[in-house]
């Protein structure tokens, strides 16, 4: 492997050349959120005294087992990801891919990738989110990063102790943007051409940052894939915090969070979530909280946006009849999400009906409502509708499947023994072209959104 050295304002950093990209893995963008910084907002890290060896991913946020990460990889039979030994509360690191073939004096567009996972799972080094193929194809710099998850990221700790903070995960995201704004030009990036791109909870996170006053000057465009934000309210977040406090008191006979080890914190979160009942990941117990002291009420209409969904999002949550929720429980979960299901239209006694309701109420309808409210004229809508009906795993265009195409992961399709037809290859190139054009130029060669009829179909 060939090493490459860059001298930045933060210090010397040594990365590697992988295929046609410079890569820098495991850069600390904030001080570790441990000890006195535990349960506190992230603090930007602006220097390192010794040369930083950035040739390997660092530890990822604490999280439960994620069967979707195992599936969307080149080792789909690995049922232990992310491995416990690779997890830590010391997790605030980012990674950079910069194409080698770019002109050395030309500043490149920058895309910052926000992973999904319901604010419970995910990390910037997951195989699905490796942007090497896209960075090379589109000639853009791509940054991935970790942010705190679950209780550690989104519990309202301030309700428990006024020396603690809420929205810690959101503060991680804002701090990563600040780091990129300060230092990406040292890697050849254009700080005036930064796009935030996220899928599912990643898209929701970007919508939250659009309302965070400190984050608003730090990017110029946004791509929102399969996710529309619902802020938690201050009052509800206080009830959630008290619920968790009761859980740890029952488990450990203490209400002092600082006494808990990382494994104890994870065990308490598992027990806490179990008390809310099954929800197929649809009920986001820990999520961004609206904070009027740091946020505006509505996002300003200042950023061009590319927004979309997959045609059958819900099939990721309810894959077949054996995986459906009890009908009454399904309606309760949807009610908790402020959704009233029309049971004359959607037969929630069946898995198919539940999946269709999820697609409609959780994804399509909110995305269109958000676009209609967002008054920026430069906005585009897409729908991903590719499937391989004869395959074992790709029979319908479900939630997450499109990420394989946006980021150019033929390797993951091959790992599932899917024949790469000319059509599949052409579609992948077309989707990378579309995303690359938006990241680079702030528009795509499609009609702007006015109604659902303007959606561009990738199929």
ABEGO torsion letter per residue (X at the ends): XBBBBBBBAAEBBBBBBBEABBBBBGBBABBBBBEAABGBBBBBBABBABBBBBABBBBBBBBBBBAAAAABBABAABABOBBAAABBABABBBBBBBBAABBAABBBBBBBBBBBGGGABEBAABAAABAAAAAAAAGBBBBBBBBBBEAAAABBAAAABAABBBGAAAAAAAAAAAAAAAAAAAAGBBAABBBBBBBEAAAAAAAAAAABAAAAAABABBBBBGBBBBBBBAAAAAAAAAAAAAAAAAAAGBABAAABBAAAAAAAAAAAAAAAEBAGGABBABBBBBBAAABBABBBBABBBBBBBBABAAAAABABAAABBBAAAAAAAAAAAGBBBBAAABBAABAAAAAAAAAAAAAAAAAAAAAAABABABBBBBBBABBBAABAAAABBBBGAAAAAAAGBAAAAAAAGBBBBAAAAAAAAAAAAAAAAAAAAGBBBBBBBABAAABBBBX
